[in-house]
Amino acid sequence: MKPFQHVNASTTDEAASLLHKSRGKAKLIAGGTDLLGILTDDILPAYPRTLVNLKTIPGLDSIKEDSKGLRIGALAKLSDIAGHPVIKDRYPMIARAAGSVAMPQVRNMGTIGGNLCQDNRCWYYRYPNHLGGRLICLRKGGTICYTLTRDNRLDSIFGGPEGCFAVCPSDIATSLVAMGATVTTTRRAVALQDFFTPSPGTILDADEILTEIQVPRPREGSRSAYLKFRLRKSIDFAMVNVACVLTVEGGLCREASIVLGAVAPTPWRAKGAEDVLRGRLVDDAAAEEAGQIALANATPLTMNKYKVAIARVLVKRAILASA
């Protein structure tokens, strides 16, 4: 690594002020499971001069429930979320998603805020500088997304609205969006589904900090399921994941929320699949039809057509598991 200054922030206002004064030459660090790899591989054209430590800010790692629902501080560790008794009992899909991230060592360090805000995971974007020089892809100011002409097995099957075909890498985002979560930053509150941008990335300004995630209480009669497909279950990012929340009354589906992850630059809401389930008995035929509709508009690249088949099956299984 190159030398940098390390500053312990005592408040979010202080951390935001440090970011503002740095004029883009500072980065936030919490668990560090993403940032330290970026610094080690020197993938960014501009190396940060300062790291602003958020772990020294009290209260940002809280997990509590009130009358409106669940509130999770941005610095809450993924392992604490996965094992929290209230989350496991009343918000089990969030616990399962948090417990699916990487390996125990990463979950013991990584935070929910870091998982939501982690940088682009495309392997061209992340190509290490010491292996012949970093690749200046579209996300780094270049003119081309390398996935269009090279290996694109892990990339978007729903296009690249801004020319970049990398997918949103956050596992827990899929479950949170399906549950209608909102997030609070040092400047605003916004629905989590609007937090992500097609770049891919987030709406956060350079000196804006994510502070808390709010999840509404599940509806009476609702059940959920989270499924994740990856090759190495002990560490890999998802090739596809699916979160499903169904509200069933009198044997019929009244409300449905189905979100796919690792298939698009943002968490992908399968609205057509949701519509086909409402008012119906959730059986094998309904789940099969919903799976087909969820992927009807997929436009896979040359090497990732397999994702379409996997996603169809996961949507069907998640629906049946929720019902």
C-alpha positions as protocol buffer text, in pm:
chain_id: "A"
residue {
  index: 1
  type: MET
  ca { x: 0 y: 0 z: 0 }
}
residue {
  index: 2
  type: LYS
  ca { x: 92 y: 362 z: -41 }
}
residue {
  index: 3
  type: PRO
  ca { x: 108 y: 594 z: 264 }
}
residue {
  index: 4
  type: PHE
  ca { x: -212 y: 760 z: 380 }
}
residue {
  index: 5
  type: GLN
  ca { x: -337 y: 955 z: 680 }
}
residue {
  index: 6
  type: HIS
  ca { x: -580 y: 774 z: 913 }
}
residue {
  index: 7
  type: VAL
  ca { x: -832 y: 991 z: 1102 }
}
residue {
  index: 8
  type: ASN
  ca { x: -1077 y: 872 z: 1368 }
}
residue {
  index: 9
  type: ALA
  ca { x: -1408 y: 1055 z: 1336 }
}
residue {
  index: 10
  type: SER
  ca { x: -1615 y: 1110 z: 1650 }
}
residue {
  index: 11
  type: THR
  ca { x: -1941 y: 1211 z: 1474 }
}
residue {
  index: 12
  type: THR
  ca { x: -2097 y: 1170 z: 1131 }
}
residue {
  index: 13
  type: ASP
  ca { x: -2084 y: 1548 z: 1087 }
}
residue {
  index: 14
  type: GLU
  ca { x: -1710 y: 1543 z: 1146 }
}
residue {
  index: 15
  type: ALA
  ca { x: -1664 y: 1255 z: 902 }
}
residue {
  index: 16
  type: ALA
  ca { x: -1871 y: 1433 z: 637 }
}
residue {
  index: 17
  type: SER
  ca { x: -1673 y: 1754 z: 691 }
}
residue {
  index: 18
  type: LEU
  ca { x: -1345 y: 1566 z: 645 }
}
residue {
  index: 19
  type: LEU
  ca { x: -1474 y: 1419 z: 319 }
}
residue {
  index: 20
  type: HIS
  ca { x: -1585 y: 1762 z: 198 }
}
residue {
  index: 21
  type: LYS
  ca { x: -1254 y: 1927 z: 280 }
}
residue {
  index: 22
  type: SER
  ca { x: -1056 y: 1650 z: 109 }
}
residue {
  index: 23
  type: ARG
  ca { x: -1208 y: 1737 z: -231 }
}
residue {
  index: 24
  type: GLY
  ca { x: -1236 y: 1375 z: -333 }
}
residue {
  index: 25
  type: LYS
  ca { x: -902 y: 1263 z: -187 }
}
residue {
  index: 26
  type: ALA
  ca { x: -1044 y: 1081 z: 117 }
}
residue {
  index: 27
  type: LYS
  ca { x: -1229 y: 752 z: 164 }
}
residue {
  index: 28
  type: LEU
  ca { x: -1442 y: 614 z: 444 }
}
residue {
  index: 29
  type: ILE
  ca { x: -1339 y: 295 z: 621 }
}
residue {
  index: 30
  type: ALA
  ca { x: -1546 y: 79 z: 855 }
}
residue {
  index: 31
  type: GLY
  ca { x: -1492 y: -298 z: 830 }
}
residue {
  index: 32
  type: GLY
  ca { x: -1246 y: -244 z: 545 }
}
residue {
  index: 33
  type: THR
  ca { x: -1320 y: -575 z: 372 }
}
residue {
  index: 34
  type: ASP
  ca { x: -1378 y: -396 z: 42 }
}
residue {
  index: 35
  type: LEU
  ca { x: -1157 y: -87 z: 68 }
}
residue {
  index: 36
  type: LEU
  ca { x: -838 y: -259 z: 180 }
}
residue {
  index: 37
  type: GLY
  ca { x: -846 y: -487 z: -123 }
}
residue {
  index: 38
  type: ILE
  ca { x: -891 y: -184 z: -348 }
}
residue {
  index: 39
  type: LEU
  ca { x: -591 y: -13 z: -191 }
}
residue {
  index: 40
  type: THR
  ca { x: -374 y: -325 z: -200 }
}
residue {
  index: 41
  type: ASP
  ca { x: -442 y: -383 z: -570 }
}
residue {
  index: 42
  type: ASP
  ca { x: -415 y: -9 z: -646 }
}
residue {
  index: 43
  type: ILE
  ca { x: -705 y: -24 z: -888 }
}
residue {
  index: 44
  type: LEU
  ca { x: -808 y: 342 z: -869 }
}
residue {
  index: 45
  type: PRO
  ca { x: -635 y: 609 z: -1078 }
}
residue {
  index: 46
  type: ALA
  ca { x: -639 y: 844 z: -774 }
}
residue {
  index: 47
  type: TYR
  ca { x: -512 y: 692 z: -449 }
}
residue {
  index: 48
  type: PRO
  ca { x: -676 y: 841 z: -135 }
}
residue {
  index: 49
  type: ARG
  ca { x: -461 y: 1060 z: 87 }
}
residue {
  index: 50
  type: THR
  ca { x: -683 y: 1012 z: 393 }
}
residue {
  index: 51
  type: LEU
  ca { x: -895 y: 731 z: 538 }
}
residue {
  index: 52
  type: VAL
  ca { x: -1174 y: 848 z: 768 }
}
residue {
  index: 53
  type: ASN
  ca { x: -1251 y: 581 z: 1029 }
}
residue {
  index: 54
  type: LEU
  ca { x: -1622 y: 547 z: 1112 }
}
residue {
  index: 55
  type: LYS
  ca { x: -1582 y: 277 z: 1379 }
}
residue {
  index: 56
  type: THR
  ca { x: -1505 y: 543 z: 1640 }
}
residue {
  index: 57
  type: ILE
  ca { x: -1852 y: 702 z: 1602 }
}
residue {
  index: 58
  type: PRO
  ca { x: -2077 y: 575 z: 1884 }
}
residue {
  index: 59
  type: GLY
  ca { x: -2420 y: 430 z: 1805 }
}
residue {
  index: 60
  type: LEU
  ca { x: -2374 y: 355 z: 1436 }
}
residue {
  index: 61
  type: ASP
  ca { x: -2370 y: -22 z: 1501 }
}
residue {
  index: 62
  type: SER
  ca { x: -2707 y: -39 z: 1680 }
}
residue {
  index: 63
  type: ILE
  ca { x: -2980 y: -291 z: 1600 }
}
residue {
  index: 64
  type: LYS
  ca { x: -3321 y: -220 z: 1748 }
}
residue {
  index: 65
  type: GLU
  ca { x: -3691 y: -255 z: 1681 }
}
residue {
  index: 66
  type: ASP
  ca { x: -3960 y: 3 z: 1750 }
}
residue {
  index: 67
  type: SER
  ca { x: -4330 y: 37 z: 1670 }
}
residue {
  index: 68
  type: LYS
  ca { x: -4253 y: 107 z: 1302 }
}
residue {
  index: 69
  type: GLY
  ca { x: -4012 y: -178 z: 1244 }
}
residue {
  index: 70
  type: LEU
  ca { x: -3644 y: -262 z: 1242 }
}
residue {
  index: 71
  type: ARG
  ca { x: -3366 y: -4 z: 1255 }
}
residue {
  index: 72
  type: ILE
  ca { x: -3010 y: -111 z: 1175 }
}
residue {
  index: 73
  type: GLY
  ca { x: -2711 y: 119 z: 1210 }
}
residue {
  index: 74
  type: ALA
  ca { x: -2485 y: 130 z: 906 }
}
residue {
  index: 75
  type: LEU
  ca { x: -2192 y: -7 z: 1107 }
}
residue {
  index: 76
  type: ALA
  ca { x: -2378 y: -315 z: 1235 }
}
residue {
  index: 77
  type: LYS
  ca { x: -2168 y: -619 z: 1148 }
}
residue {
  index: 78
  type: LEU
  ca { x: -2313 y: -878 z: 914 }
}
residue {
  index: 79
  type: SER
  ca { x: -2249 y: -1156 z: 1165 }
}
residue {
  index: 80
  type: ASP
  ca { x: -2442 y: -965 z: 1433 }
}
residue {
  index: 81
  type: ILE
  ca { x: -2735 y: -917 z: 1193 }
}
residue {
  index: 82
  type: ALA
  ca { x: -2735 y: -1285 z: 1093 }
}
residue {
  index: 83
  type: GLY
  ca { x: -2739 y: -1397 z: 1456 }
}
residue {
  index: 84
  type: HIS
  ca { x: -2965 y: -1133 z: 1611 }
}
residue {
  index: 85
  type: PRO
  ca { x: -3266 y: -1304 z: 1778 }
}
residue {
  index: 86
  type: VAL
  ca { x: -3521 y: -1037 z: 1677 }
}
residue {
  index: 87
  type: ILE
  ca { x: -3407 y: -1040 z: 1314 }
}
residue {
  index: 88
  type: LYS
  ca { x: -3403 y: -1421 z: 1299 }
}
residue {
  index: 89
  type: ASP
  ca { x: -3753 y: -1437 z: 1446 }
}
residue {
  index: 90
  type: ARG
  ca { x: -3935 y: -1148 z: 1274 }
}
residue {
  index: 91
  type: TYR
  ca { x: -3718 y: -1062 z: 973 }
}
residue {
  index: 92
  type: PRO
  ca { x: -3564 y: -1402 z: 888 }
}
residue {
  index: 93
  type: MET
  ca { x: -3491 y: -1321 z: 524 }
}
residue {
  index: 94
  type: ILE
  ca { x: -3254 y: -1042 z: 631 }
}
residue {
  index: 95
  type: ALA
  ca { x: -3074 y: -1279 z: 867 }
}
residue {
  index: 96
  type: ARG
  ca { x: -3036 y: -1538 z: 591 }
}
residue {
  index: 97
  type: ALA
  ca { x: -2905 y: -1283 z: 343 }
}
residue {
  index: 98
  type: ALA
  ca { x: -2652 y: -1143 z: 592 }
}
residue {
  index: 99
  type: GLY
  ca { x: -2541 y: -1496 z: 681 }
}
residue {
  index: 100
  type: SER
  ca { x: -2485 y: -1580 z: 314 }
}
residue {
  index: 101
  type: VAL
  ca { x: -2221 y: -1311 z: 260 }
}
residue {
  index: 102
  type: ALA
  ca { x: -1869 y: -1448 z: 200 }
}
residue {
  index: 103
  type: MET
  ca { x: -1708 y: -1634 z: 492 }
}
residue {
  index: 104
  type: PRO
  ca { x: -1731 y: -1593 z: 874 }
}
residue {
  index: 105
  type: GLN
  ca { x: -1413 y: -1385 z: 888 }
}
residue {
  index: 106
  type: VAL
  ca { x: -1559 y: -1132 z: 642 }
}
residue {
  index: 107
  type: ARG
  ca { x: -1899 y: -1126 z: 817 }
}
residue {
  index: 108
  type: ASN
  ca { x: -1727 y: -1061 z: 1149 }
}
residue {
  index: 109
  type: MET
  ca { x: -1563 y: -748 z: 1002 }
}
residue {
  index: 110
  type: GLY
  ca { x: -1795 y: -636 z: 724 }
}
residue {
  index: 111
  type: THR
  ca { x: -2082 y: -397 z: 795 }
}
residue {
  index: 112
  type: ILE
  ca { x: -2427 y: -368 z: 643 }
}
residue {
  index: 113
  type: GLY
  ca { x: -2346 y: -15 z: 524 }
}
residue {
  index: 114
  type: GLY
  ca { x: -2030 y: -138 z: 357 }
}
residue {
  index: 115
  type: ASN
  ca { x: -2216 y: -422 z: 190 }
}
residue {
  index: 116
  type: LEU
  ca { x: -2468 y: -179 z: 45 }
}
residue {
  index: 117
  type: CYS
  ca { x: -2207 y: 78 z: -61 }
}
residue {
  index: 118
  type: GLN
  ca { x: -1928 y: -150 z: -182 }
}
residue {
  index: 119
  type: ASP
  ca { x: -1754 y: -53 z: -503 }
}
residue {
  index: 120
  type: ASN
  ca { x: -1804 y: -210 z: -844 }
}
residue {
  index: 121
  type: ARG
  ca { x: -1703 y: -580 z: -842 }
}
residue {
  index: 122
  type: CYS
  ca { x: -1639 y: -625 z: -1214 }
}
residue {
  index: 123
  type: TRP
  ca { x: -1304 y: -800 z: -1262 }
}
residue {
  index: 124
  type: TYR
  ca { x: -1198 y: -555 z: -1534 }
}
residue {
  index: 125
  type: TYR
  ca { x: -1266 y: -262 z: -1303 }
}
residue {
  index: 126
  type: ARG
  ca { x: -1077 y: -447 z: -1027 }
}
residue {
  index: 127
  type: TYR
  ca { x: -783 y: -557 z: -1237 }
}
residue {
  index: 128
  type: PRO
  ca { x: -472 y: -510 z: -1013 }
}
residue {
  index: 129
  type: ASN
  ca { x: -224 y: -242 z: -1115 }
}
residue {
  index: 130
  type: HIS
  ca { x: 74 y: -465 z: -1037 }
}
residue {
  index: 131
  type: LEU
  ca { x: -36 y: -722 z: -1299 }
}
residue {
  index: 132
  type: GLY
  ca { x: 57 y: -514 z: -1600 }
}
residue {
  index: 133
  type: GLY
  ca { x: -131 y: -196 z: -1521 }
}
residue {
  index: 134
  type: ARG
  ca { x: -493 y: -119 z: -1435 }
}
residue {
  index: 135
  type: LEU
  ca { x: -755 y: -135 z: -1708 }
}
residue {
  index: 136
  type: ILE
  ca { x: -916 y: 201 z: -1780 }
}
residue {
  index: 137
  type: CYS
  ca { x: -1271 y: 80 z: -1834 }
}
residue {
  index: 138
  type: LEU
  ca { x: -1582 y: 291 z: -1882 }
}
residue {
  index: 139
  type: ARG
  ca { x: -1624 y: 327 z: -1504 }
}
residue {
  index: 140
  type: LYS
  ca { x: -1273 y: 474 z: -1477 }
}
residue {
  index: 141
  type: GLY
  ca { x: -1310 y: 731 z: -1749 }
}
residue {
  index: 142
  type: GLY
  ca { x: -1242 y: 506 z: -2047 }
}
residue {
  index: 143
  type: THR
  ca { x: -1458 y: 464 z: -2354 }
}
residue {
  index: 144
  type: ILE
  ca { x: -1555 y: 95 z: -2341 }
}
residue {
  index: 145
  type: CYS
  ca { x: -1706 y: -163 z: -2110 }
}
residue {
  index: 146
  type: TYR
  ca { x: -1473 y: -461 z: -2156 }
}
residue {
  index: 147
  type: THR
  ca { x: -1751 y: -711 z: -2087 }
}
residue {
  index: 148
  type: LEU
  ca { x: -1892 y: -646 z: -2434 }
}
residue {
  index: 149
  type: THR
  ca { x: -1591 y: -804 z: -2606 }
}
residue {
  index: 150
  type: ARG
  ca { x: -1438 y: -1025 z: -2335 }
}
residue {
  index: 151
  type: ASP
  ca { x: -1545 y: -1269 z: -2062 }
}
residue {
  index: 152
  type: ASN
  ca { x: -1887 y: -1164 z: -1935 }
}
residue {
  index: 153
  type: ARG
  ca { x: -2001 y: -1469 z: -1740 }
}
residue {
  index: 154
  type: LEU
  ca { x: -2082 y: -1273 z: -1425 }
}
residue {
  index: 155
  type: ASP
  ca { x: -2235 y: -962 z: -1576 }
}
residue {
  index: 156
  type: SER
  ca { x: -2584 y: -819 z: -1626 }
}
residue {
  index: 157
  type: ILE
  ca { x: -2856 y: -1006 z: -1812 }
}
residue {
  index: 158
  type: PHE
  ca { x: -3081 y: -698 z: -1808 }
}
residue {
  index: 159
  type: GLY
  ca { x: -2858 y: -462 z: -2000 }
}
residue {
  index: 160
  type: GLY
  ca { x: -2630 y: -177 z: -1900 }
}
residue {
  index: 161
  type: PRO
  ca { x: -2837 y: 144 z: -1901 }
}
residue {
  index: 162
  type: GLU
  ca { x: -2528 y: 364 z: -1871 }
}
residue {
  index: 163
  type: GLY
  ca { x: -2297 y: 145 z: -2078 }
}
residue {
  index: 164
  type: CYS
  ca { x: -2158 y: -52 z: -1780 }
}
residue {
  index: 165
  type: PHE
  ca { x: -2275 y: -414 z: -1750 }
}
residue {
  index: 166
  type: ALA
  ca { x: -2144 y: -485 z: -1399 }
}
residue {
  index: 167
  type: VAL
  ca { x: -2405 y: -606 z: -1150 }
}
residue {
  index: 168
  type: CYS
  ca { x: -2498 y: -478 z: -806 }
}
residue {
  index: 169
  type: PRO
  ca { x: -2284 y: -701 z: -578 }
}
residue {
  index: 170
  type: SER
  ca { x: -2475 y: -657 z: -251 }
}
residue {
  index: 171
  type: ASP
  ca { x: -2643 y: -973 z: -121 }
}
residue {
  index: 172
  type: ILE
  ca { x: -2834 y: -804 z: 157 }
}
residue {
  index: 173
  type: ALA
  ca { x: -2971 y: -532 z: -73 }
}
residue {
  index: 174
  type: THR
  ca { x: -3192 y: -786 z: -248 }
}
residue {
  index: 175
  type: SER
  ca { x: -3373 y: -885 z: 71 }
}
residue {
  index: 176
  type: LEU
  ca { x: -3398 y: -529 z: 200 }
}
residue {
  index: 177
  type: VAL
  ca { x: -3551 y: -397 z: -123 }
}
residue {
  index: 178
  type: ALA
  ca { x: -3803 y: -683 z: -122 }
}
residue {
  index: 179
  type: MET
  ca { x: -3907 y: -581 z: 230 }
}
residue {
  index: 180
  type: GLY
  ca { x: -3953 y: -216 z: 138 }
}
residue {
  index: 181
  type: ALA
  ca { x: -3655 y: -82 z: 333 }
}
residue {
  index: 182
  type: THR
  ca { x: -3551 y: 281 z: 341 }
}
residue {
  index: 183
  type: VAL
  ca { x: -3213 y: 431 z: 424 }
}
residue {
  index: 184
  type: THR
  ca { x: -3107 y: 747 z: 600 }
}
residue {
  index: 185
  type: THR
  ca { x: -2793 y: 940 z: 514 }
}
residue {
  index: 186
  type: THR
  ca { x: -2637 y: 1253 z: 657 }
}
residue {
  index: 187
  type: ARG
  ca { x: -2853 y: 1448 z: 410 }
}
residue {
  index: 188
  type: ARG
  ca { x: -3173 y: 1262 z: 329 }
}
residue {
  index: 189
  type: ALA
  ca { x: -3398 y: 960 z: 357 }
}
residue {
  index: 190
  type: VAL
  ca { x: -3472 y: 752 z: 49 }
}
residue {
  index: 191
  type: ALA
  ca { x: -3626 y: 418 z: -43 }
}
residue {
  index: 192
  type: LEU
  ca { x: -3351 y: 160 z: -80 }
}
residue {
  index: 193
  type: GLN
  ca { x: -3472 y: 68 z: -430 }
}
residue {
  index: 194
  type: ASP
  ca { x: -3387 y: 428 z: -529 }
}
residue {
  index: 195
  type: PHE
  ca { x: -3052 y: 424 z: -348 }
}
residue {
  index: 196
  type: PHE
  ca { x: -2875 y: 235 z: -627 }
}
residue {
  index: 197
  type: THR
  ca { x: -2788 y: 381 z: -967 }
}
residue {
  index: 198
  type: PRO
  ca { x: -2741 y: 209 z: -1305 }
}
residue {
  index: 199
  type: SER
  ca { x: -2371 y: 308 z: -1314 }
}
residue {
  index: 200
  type: PRO
  ca { x: -2367 y: 79 z: -1101 }
}
residue {
  index: 201
  type: GLY
  ca { x: -2324 y: 257 z: -769 }
}
residue {
  index: 202
  type: THR
  ca { x: -2527 y: 462 z: -523 }
}
residue {
  index: 203
  type: ILE
  ca { x: -2678 y: 809 z: -505 }
}
residue {
  index: 204
  type: LEU
  ca { x: -2437 y: 913 z: -230 }
}
residue {
  index: 205
  type: ASP
  ca { x: -2253 y: 1238 z: -291 }
}
residue {
  index: 206
  type: ALA
  ca { x: -1877 y: 1248 z: -228 }
}
residue {
  index: 207
  type: ASP
  ca { x: -1927 y: 1385 z: 125 }
}
residue {
  index: 208
  type: GLU
  ca { x: -2250 y: 1201 z: 213 }
}
residue {
  index: 209
  type: ILE
  ca { x: -2259 y: 908 z: 457 }
}
residue {
  index: 210
  type: LEU
  ca { x: -2510 y: 625 z: 499 }
}
residue {
  index: 211
  type: THR
  ca { x: -2614 y: 612 z: 865 }
}
residue {
  index: 212
  type: GLU
  ca { x: -2914 y: 379 z: 910 }
}
residue {
  index: 213
  type: ILE
  ca { x: -3142 y: 127 z: 741 }
}
residue {
  index: 214
  type: GLN
  ca { x: -3511 y: 107 z: 833 }
}
residue {
  index: 215
  type: VAL
  ca { x: -3725 y: -198 z: 758 }
}
residue {
  index: 216
  type: PRO
  ca { x: -4104 y: -182 z: 809 }
}
residue {
  index: 217
  type: ARG
  ca { x: -4272 y: -451 z: 1015 }
}
residue {
  index: 218
  type: PRO
  ca { x: -4380 y: -745 z: 797 }
}
residue {
  index: 219
  type: ARG
  ca { x: -4750 y: -758 z: 715 }
}
residue {
  index: 220
  type: GLU
  ca { x: -4972 y: -1001 z: 898 }
}
residue {
  index: 221
  type: GLY
  ca { x: -4971 y: -1329 z: 708 }
}
residue {
  index: 222
  type: SER
  ca { x: -4653 y: -1257 z: 514 }
}
residue {
  index: 223
  type: ARG
  ca { x: -4374 y: -1508 z: 465 }
}
residue {
  index: 224
  type: SER
  ca { x: -4038 y: -1471 z: 294 }
}
residue {
  index: 225
  type: ALA
  ca { x: -3757 y: -1665 z: 131 }
}
residue {
  index: 226
  type: TYR
  ca { x: -3404 y: -1580 z: 22 }
}
residue {
  index: 227
  type: LEU
  ca { x: -3210 y: -1805 z: -215 }
}
residue {
  index: 228
  type: LYS
  ca { x: -2858 y: -1760 z: -346 }
}
residue {
  index: 229
  type: PHE
  ca { x: -2671 y: -1950 z: -617 }
}
residue {
  index: 230
  type: ARG
  ca { x: -2291 y: -1950 z: -623 }
}
residue {
  index: 231
  type: LEU
  ca { x: -2020 y: -2201 z: -707 }
}
residue {
  index: 232
  type: ARG
  ca { x: -1824 y: -2192 z: -380 }
}
residue {
  index: 233
  type: LYS
  ca { x: -2072 y: -2159 z: -95 }
}
residue {
  index: 234
  type: SER
  ca { x: -1803 y: -2061 z: 154 }
}
residue {
  index: 235
  type: ILE
  ca { x: -1699 y: -1734 z: -10 }
}
residue {
  index: 236
  type: ASP
  ca { x: -1830 y: -1650 z: -358 }
}
residue {
  index: 237
  type: PHE
  ca { x: -2046 y: -1357 z: -457 }
}
residue {
  index: 238
  type: ALA
  ca { x: -2386 y: -1456 z: -595 }
}
residue {
  index: 239
  type: MET
  ca { x: -2427 y: -1553 z: -957 }
}
residue {
  index: 240
  type: VAL
  ca { x: -2799 y: -1504 z: -892 }
}
residue {
  index: 241
  type: ASN
  ca { x: -2997 y: -1441 z: -575 }
}
residue {
  index: 242
  type: VAL
  ca { x: -3368 y: -1398 z: -518 }
}
residue {
  index: 243
  type: ALA
  ca { x: -3571 y: -1249 z: -233 }
}
residue {
  index: 244
  type: CYS
  ca { x: -3945 y: -1311 z: -218 }
}
residue {
  index: 245
  type: VAL
  ca { x: -4211 y: -1182 z: 22 }
}
residue {
  index: 246
  type: LEU
  ca { x: -4570 y: -1305 z: -12 }
}
residue {
  index: 247
  type: THR
  ca { x: -4879 y: -1211 z: 187 }
}
residue {
  index: 248
  type: VAL
  ca { x: -5131 y: -1495 z: 170 }
}
residue {
  index: 249
  type: GLU
  ca { x: -5491 y: -1463 z: 291 }
}
residue {
  index: 250
  type: GLY
  ca { x: -5753 y: -1732 z: 252 }
}
residue {
  index: 251
  type: GLY
  ca { x: -5513 y: -1938 z: 48 }
}
residue {
  index: 252
  type: LEU
  ca { x: -5469 y: -1663 z: -211 }
}
residue {
  index: 253
  type: CYS
  ca { x: -5175 y: -1430 z: -268 }
}
residue {
  index: 254
  type: ARG
  ca { x: -5273 y: -1072 z: -179 }
}
residue {
  index: 255
  type: GLU
  ca { x: -4933 y: -903 z: -207 }
}
residue {
  index: 256
  type: ALA
  ca { x: -4603 y: -1008 z: -361 }
}
residue {
  index: 257
  type: SER
  ca { x: -4255 y: -860 z: -368 }
}
residue {
  index: 258
  type: ILE
  ca { x: -3988 y: -1037 z: -574 }
}
residue {
  index: 259
  type: VAL
  ca { x: -3637 y: -897 z: -622 }
}
residue {
  index: 260
  type: LEU
  ca { x: -3342 y: -1051 z: -807 }
}
residue {
  index: 261
  type: GLY
  ca { x: -2979 y: -976 z: -734 }
}
residue {
  index: 262
  type: ALA
  ca { x: -2655 y: -1013 z: -933 }
}
residue {
  index: 263
  type: VAL
  ca { x: -2848 y: -995 z: -1261 }
}
residue {
  index: 264
  type: ALA
  ca { x: -2855 y: -618 z: -1323 }
}
residue {
  index: 265
  type: PRO
  ca { x: -2668 y: -300 z: -1227 }
}
residue {
  index: 266
  type: THR
  ca { x: -2931 y: -246 z: -951 }
}
residue {
  index: 267
  type: PRO
  ca { x: -3150 y: -488 z: -752 }
}
residue {
  index: 268
  type: TRP
  ca { x: -3404 y: -603 z: -1012 }
}
residue {
  index: 269
  type: ARG
  ca { x: -3772 y: -586 z: -917 }
}
residue {
  index: 270
  type: ALA
  ca { x: -3973 y: -856 z: -1098 }
}
residue {
  index: 271
  type: LYS
  ca { x: -4299 y: -661 z: -1119 }
}
residue {
  index: 272
  type: GLY
  ca { x: -4449 y: -882 z: -1388 }
}
residue {
  index: 273
  type: ALA
  ca { x: -4398 y: -1189 z: -1171 }
}
residue {
  index: 274
  type: GLU
  ca { x: -4556 y: -1009 z: -875 }
}
residue {
  index: 275
  type: ASP
  ca { x: -4861 y: -915 z: -1082 }
}
residue {
  index: 276
  type: VAL
  ca { x: -4921 y: -1268 z: -1203 }
}
residue {
  index: 277
  type: LEU
  ca { x: -4933 y: -1401 z: -847 }
}
residue {
  index: 278
  type: ARG
  ca { x: -5180 y: -1154 z: -695 }
}
residue {
  index: 279
  type: GLY
  ca { x: -5524 y: -1302 z: -640 }
}
residue {
  index: 280
  type: ARG
  ca { x: -5410 y: -1654 z: -726 }
}
residue {
  index: 281
  type: LEU
  ca { x: -5352 y: -1975 z: -538 }
}
residue {
  index: 282
  type: VAL
  ca { x: -4975 y: -2006 z: -513 }
}
residue {
  index: 283
  type: ASP
  ca { x: -4910 y: -2350 z: -653 }
}
residue {
  index: 284
  type: ASP
  ca { x: -4647 y: -2503 z: -878 }
}
residue {
  index: 285
  type: ALA
  ca { x: -4810 y: -2374 z: -1197 }
}
residue {
  index: 286
  type: ALA
  ca { x: -4835 y: -2016 z: -1067 }
}
residue {
  index: 287
  type: ALA
  ca { x: -4476 y: -2020 z: -947 }
}
residue {
  index: 288
  type: GLU
  ca { x: -4355 y: -2161 z: -1279 }
}
residue {
  index: 289
  type: GLU
  ca { x: -4540 y: -1890 z: -1473 }
}
residue {
  index: 290
  type: ALA
  ca { x: -4402 y: -1618 z: -1245 }
}
residue {
  index: 291
  type: GLY
  ca { x: -4049 y: -1748 z: -1299 }
}
residue {
  index: 292
  type: GLN
  ca { x: -4093 y: -1733 z: -1675 }
}
residue {
  index: 293
  type: ILE
  ca { x: -4234 y: -1380 z: -1665 }
}
residue {
  index: 294
  type: ALA
  ca { x: -3960 y: -1257 z: -1431 }
}
residue {
  index: 295
  type: LEU
  ca { x: -3698 y: -1334 z: -1697 }
}
residue {
  index: 296
  type: ALA
  ca { x: -3903 y: -1259 z: -2008 }
}
residue {
  index: 297
  type: ASN
  ca { x: -3717 y: -935 z: -2078 }
}
residue {
  index: 298
  type: ALA
  ca { x: -3368 y: -1065 z: -2007 }
}
residue {
  index: 299
  type: THR
  ca { x: -3104 y: -980 z: -2269 }
}
residue {
  index: 300
  type: PRO
  ca { x: -2802 y: -1194 z: -2176 }
}
residue {
  index: 301
  type: LEU
  ca { x: -2456 y: -1138 z: -2316 }
}
residue {
  index: 302
  type: THR
  ca { x: -2253 y: -1397 z: -2504 }
}
residue {
  index: 303
  type: MET
  ca { x: -2140 y: -1598 z: -2200 }
}
residue {
  index: 304
  type: ASN
  ca { x: -2402 y: -1551 z: -1928 }
}
residue {
  index: 305
  type: LYS
  ca { x: -2719 y: -1705 z: -2071 }
}
residue {
  index: 306
  type: TYR
  ca { x: -2698 y: -1967 z: -1795 }
}
residue {
  index: 307
  type: LYS
  ca { x: -2804 y: -1696 z: -1549 }
}
residue {
  index: 308
  type: VAL
  ca { x: -3148 y: -1679 z: -1711 }
}
residue {
  index: 309
  type: ALA
  ca { x: -3217 y: -2046 z: -1646 }
}
residue {
  index: 310
  type: ILE
  ca { x: -3085 y: -2029 z: -1290 }
}
residue {
  index: 311
  type: ALA
  ca { x: -3288 y: -1717 z: -1212 }
}
residue {
  index: 312
  type: ARG
  ca { x: -3610 y: -1875 z: -1340 }
}
residue {
  index: 313
  type: VAL
  ca { x: -3564 y: -2174 z: -1114 }
}
residue {
  index: 314
  type: LEU
  ca { x: -3470 y: -1962 z: -811 }
}
residue {
  index: 315
  type: VAL
  ca { x: -3776 y: -1738 z: -855 }
}
residue {
  index: 316
  type: LYS
  ca { x: -4001 y: -2043 z: -867 }
}
residue {
  index: 317
  type: ARG
  ca { x: -3839 y: -2202 z: -563 }
}
residue {
  index: 318
  type: ALA
  ca { x: -3847 y: -1878 z: -363 }
}
residue {
  index: 319
  type: ILE
  ca { x: -4218 y: -1833 z: -437 }
}
residue {
  index: 320
  type: LEU
  ca { x: -4304 y: -2187 z: -331 }
}
residue {
  index: 321
  type: ALA
  ca { x: -4088 y: -2158 z: -19 }
}
residue {
  index: 322
  type: SER
  ca { x: -4263 y: -1832 z: 76 }
}
residue {
  index: 323
  type: ALA
  ca { x: -4608 y: -1978 z: 18 }
}
